């Protein structure tokens, strides 16, 4: 979104400013407070729309929808609108949605915000499985230290745009 004042950046081999469209096929984002699902549409229709946006062939999309429906145990939600779901149900459908185009990198912003402890664990387990099953690189921004402890092997603390700490999570107790 922002253009650099100096330096270079590449994401999955693409320059985000010059090759934005190409790069978007390799990344996904999920914001805890902002839905990628269309609130008045059934979940299945939001998934079909995302499939069209990412140019996923219909047969491949149908197979992926079937796979994520089973994996995330959301078949009972597919005909419901996003606005009719509980926060936990919506968040699970959001995590499923970001996997449709099989991105190489997923950015999660506060993925468990506002969730009860049971749904938090389910969302965390799903994120870990995405990382292991598809070798997806996961970036998480969170104020919930439990998310970091359960999901991350490396932590970078940033304060006012400056990196204050860049360390393996296992080494954190030695820092403080």
Secondary structure, DSSP 8 states (H G I E B T S, - for coil): ----SSS---BTTB-TTTSHHHHHTTEEEEETTB-SS-TTSBHHHHHHHHHHHTT--HHHHHHHHHHHHHHTT-GGGTTSBGGGS-HHHHHHHHHHHHTTTT-SEEEEESTTTT--HHHHHHHHHHHHHHHHHH--EEEEE-S-HHHHHHH-SEEEEEETTEEEEEEEGGGHHHH-
